[in-house]
Amino acid sequence: MTPSAAGIDLNESVKHLLAEKGGGVYSISPEATVFDAIALLSEKRIGSLLVLSEDRLAGILTERDYARKVILMGRHSRETKVREIMTAPVVCITPEHSVGQCMHLMTSRRIRHLPVTDGGRVVGLVSIGDLVNWIIGSQKETIRHLTNYITGSYPA
């Protein structure tokens, strides 16, 4: 069964996903310490922070960056600056990108987070979890419609 046949619209734009999820993002300065960044990740229970310098996207810091560039390299998180380990440049999308395009980008680039920018301004962040939740929600909605149709309670 193809995704469209299953009622999942992979062509749905990210702006709809952000409207449901909300566009709020957590960020940190490139001059902050990695320790402060990890503390914020832990406090907010998230896997990435956008690195903003003067309200412009400078990079992204993920748990993966921390593991590979601090722990494995013997650095100290209280002494290392975010700018030293952040990923830059960042793969970004616009609100017009589709859910399917996001899935393809994440899979092909092996990334879990995509900042959403509009005119150079950050308007949100999409994670792989957000995409999975969107697909599950679409499937549940399709099942509900089919169940209503089969049981005769579907509106005429």
C-alpha positions in Angstrom: 0.0 0.0 0.0 1.5 3.4 -1.0 1.5 6.2 1.5 -1.2 8.1 -0.4 -3.3 5.0 -0.5 -3.0 4.7 3.2 -4.4 8.2 3.7 -1.0 9.7 4.6 -0.3 12.9 2.7 3.4 13.2 2.4 2.9 16.3 0.3 1.4 18.2 3.2 3.5 21.3 3.9 5.6 21.8 7.1 3.6 24.9 7.8 0.6 22.8 8.8 2.8 20.6 11.0 4.2 23.7 12.7 0.7 25.1 13.2 -0.2 22.0 15.2 3.1 21.6 17.0 3.9 25.3 17.5 6.9 27.2 16.2 8.8 27.7 19.4 12.4 26.7 19.4 15.2 26.7 22.0 18.4 28.3 21.2 21.8 29.2 22.6 24.7 31.6 21.8 27.8 30.3 20.1 29.8 31.8 23.0 28.0 29.8 25.6 29.7 26.8 27.1 28.8 23.3 26.1 28.0 22.6 29.7 25.3 25.3 29.6 24.0 23.9 26.3 23.8 20.3 27.7 22.1 21.6 30.9 19.4 23.3 28.7 19.0 20.2 26.6 18.4 18.2 29.7 16.1 20.7 31.3 13.9 21.0 28.2 14.1 17.3 27.4 15.1 18.0 23.8 17.9 16.6 21.5 19.1 19.8 19.8 19.5 23.5 20.2 19.7 26.1 17.4 22.8 28.3 17.7 21.8 31.9 17.1 24.2 34.8 16.8 22.5 38.2 16.7 19.2 36.4 15.8 20.8 34.7 12.8 21.2 30.9 12.5 24.9 30.1 13.0 24.6 26.4 13.6 22.9 23.6 15.5 24.1 21.7 18.5 22.9 18.1 19.0 23.5 15.4 21.6 25.4 13.7 18.8 27.8 16.7 18.5 28.4 16.5 22.2 29.1 12.7 22.2 31.4 12.9 19.2 33.2 16.2 19.7 33.5 16.5 23.4 33.3 13.1 25.1 35.2 11.1 22.5 37.8 13.9 22.0 38.5 14.3 25.8 37.3 17.9 25.9 35.8 19.5 29.0 32.2 20.8 28.6 32.8 23.7 31.0 35.7 25.0 29.0 34.5 24.3 25.4 32.4 26.9 23.6 29.3 25.9 21.6 30.9 27.4 18.4 33.7 24.8 18.7 31.5 21.8 18.3 28.2 23.0 16.6 27.3 21.7 13.2 27.5 24.4 10.5 26.3 25.1 8.0 22.9 23.8 8.9 20.5 22.0 6.5 17.3 24.1 6.6 13.9 23.9 5.1 11.1 26.4 4.5 7.5 26.2 5.6 6.6 25.2 2.1 8.7 22.0 2.1 6.6 18.9 2.3 6.6 16.2 5.0 8.0 13.8 2.4 10.8 16.1 1.4 11.8 16.4 5.1 11.8 12.7 5.5 14.0 12.3 2.5 16.4 15.0 3.7 16.7 13.5 7.2 17.2 10.0 5.8 19.7 11.0 3.1 21.7 13.4 5.3 21.4 11.2 8.4 20.1 14.1 10.5 17.3 14.3 13.1 16.5 18.0 13.2 15.6 20.5 10.5 15.4 24.2 11.3 12.5 25.9 9.4 13.4 29.4 8.1 11.4 32.0 6.2 13.3 34.9 4.7 16.3 34.1 6.7 14.4 34.1 10.0 14.0 30.9 12.1 10.2 30.1 12.4 10.4 26.6 13.8 12.2 23.2 14.1 11.1 19.9 12.8 12.4 16.7 14.3 12.2 13.1 13.1 9.8 12.6 16.1 7.5 15.3 14.8 7.3 13.6 11.4 6.6 10.2 12.9 3.8 11.8 15.1 2.4 13.5 12.0 2.2 10.2 10.1 0.7 8.4 13.0 -1.9 11.1 13.4 -2.7 10.9 9.7 -3.1 7.1 9.9 -5.4 7.5 12.9 -7.6 10.0 11.1 -7.8 7.7 8.1 -8.8 4.7 10.3 -11.5 6.9 12.0 -12.9 7.9 8.6 -12.9 4.3 7.3 -14.5 3.0 10.5 -17.2 5.6 10.3 -17.8 4.7 6.6 -18.0 0.9 7.3 -20.3 1.3 10.3 -22.6 3.6 8.4 -22.0 6.6 10.7 -20.1 8.5 8.0 -21.8 11.8 7.1 -23.5 11.6 3.7 
